[in-house]
């Protein structure tokens, strides 16, 4: 009982703290080497330095530096008269992209990082808006309706072959979809996509038994998610904290279509688990907007290029990438996160969830240090056997640009190349604190 009361006192103390964070993002233009419109950008979840973009004229760009040297790898098997709308990758080698030549859609796949491409799917009429490769090689593909039904396909071999069995969803009136209007997770087994008919369709069982939600905006151009938190944009902005069952209108700024939204909370691990209220960016026309409140207040224009309009945006590691309809690529590097308070935390550190999770074979474990303390970070198997000790040393508060950064974590990487798939635990032991979390390795 004594320990429980102490726990409640600590929580009450934390809730009374006033914490202020400052995020600095340095923006720059990349040399893409192309002028064709770029429609989509993505990254390899297991190798965050591998970034891919696709667009008109069969363009597929790849960067490994990261983001500083772009190579057009679409020339190795993708026709130059196709417009590519979506691209996805799941390993350093497996990449899938889809697009249209006239009214017909084509899907190409590479198993060697884009050195060669093979045609794996075709469909007369229609348009594939989203290809999403998931862990354990499960994948989903969603396209505009053909013959009165949405084109929804699944793959169990990372896009080598596609099957629509059990994926039936009837078309409502003449509705169609958008390339950036999709959010999903095979880990949570939840997917949703938006339409030009006020509707968002969602499912919690791999593309079957779809549920319809209706929004005031006719066109749902973009959706972003993390866990149960979602934000979607048309001309207006809406948020949900329950996987899209209930949507709430939010404040926003500017005019034009909200073509893409990202949560920097996915890459900036802040001392809060409510990512719905974390820093967020969106694109409208030629502007990148920023707010430090994901609920949608106090939006500011943070960057505008000299030419071109933005079409898609992602968050990767400590960077944001946005592509444009003139071949331009903007990169924003998160320089630091500072907190002027608190100076008197009741404990030495916080342990956050590793990312990515599930992972293969590398993952990052963020540890927040609020005062100098000895840290030991251990990895255990699901049976409790000690596998590795990653850290056993004194950790100090990070100082960036000579500013004490309470809100910036130490990031410890674990390379599980030599370990089999399964559930593992990581435990941090400090001078006066101990905490453990679960993670999943999937090969």
HELIX and SHEET records of a PDB file:
HELIX    1   1 UNK A    2  UNK A   16  1                                  15    
HELIX    2   2 UNK A   56  UNK A   58  5                                   3    
HELIX    3   3 UNK A  135  UNK A  137  5                                   3    
HELIX    4   4 UNK A  264  UNK A  266  5                                   3    
HELIX    5   5 UNK A  275  UNK A  277  5                                   3    
SHEET    1   A 4 UNK A  21  UNK A  30  0                                        
SHEET    2   A 4 UNK A 329  UNK A 339 -1                                        
SHEET    3   A 4 UNK A 319  UNK A 324 -1                                        
SHEET    4   A 4 UNK A 310  UNK A 316 -1                                        
SHEET    1   B 4 UNK A  38  UNK A  44  0                                        
SHEET    2   B 4 UNK A  47  UNK A  55 -1                                        
SHEET    3   B 4 UNK A  60  UNK A  63 -1                                        
SHEET    4   B 4 UNK A  70  UNK A  72 -1                                        
SHEET    1   C 4 UNK A  83  UNK A  89  0                                        
SHEET    2   C 4 UNK A  95  UNK A 101 -1                                        
SHEET    3   C 4 UNK A 104  UNK A 110 -1                                        
SHEET    4   C 4 UNK A 118  UNK A 123 -1                                        
SHEET    1   D 3 UNK A 128  UNK A 133  0                                        
SHEET    2   D 3 UNK A 139  UNK A 146 -1                                        
SHEET    3   D 3 UNK A 149  UNK A 155 -1                                        
SHEET    1   E 4 UNK A 177  UNK A 185  0                                        
SHEET    2   E 4 UNK A 190  UNK A 195 -1                                        
SHEET    3   E 4 UNK A 199  UNK A 203 -1                                        
SHEET    4   E 4 UNK A 211  UNK A 214 -1                                        
SHEET    1   F 4 UNK A 222  UNK A 226  0                                        
SHEET    2   F 4 UNK A 229  UNK A 233 -1                                        
SHEET    3   F 4 UNK A 237  UNK A 240 -1                                        
SHEET    4   F 4 UNK A 248  UNK A 250 -1                                        
SHEET    1   G 4 UNK A 258  UNK A 263  0                                        
SHEET    2   G 4 UNK A 280  UNK A 284 -1                                        
SHEET    3   G 4 UNK A 287  UNK A 291 -1                                        
SHEET    4   G 4 UNK A 300  UNK A 304 -1                                        
SHEET    1   H 3 UNK A 349  UNK A 351  0                                        
SHEET    2   H 3 UNK A 362  UNK A 369 -1                                        
SHEET    3   H 3 UNK A 410  UNK A 415 -1                                        
SHEET    1   I 4 UNK A 386  UNK A 395  0                                        
SHEET    2   I 4 UNK A 373  UNK A 381 -1                                        
SHEET    3   I 4 UNK A 422  UNK A 429 -1                                        
SHEET    4   I 4 UNK A 434  UNK A 441 -1                                        
SHEET    1   J 2 UNK A 399  UNK A 400  0                                        
SHEET    2   J 2 UNK A 403  UNK A 404 -1                                        
END                                                                             
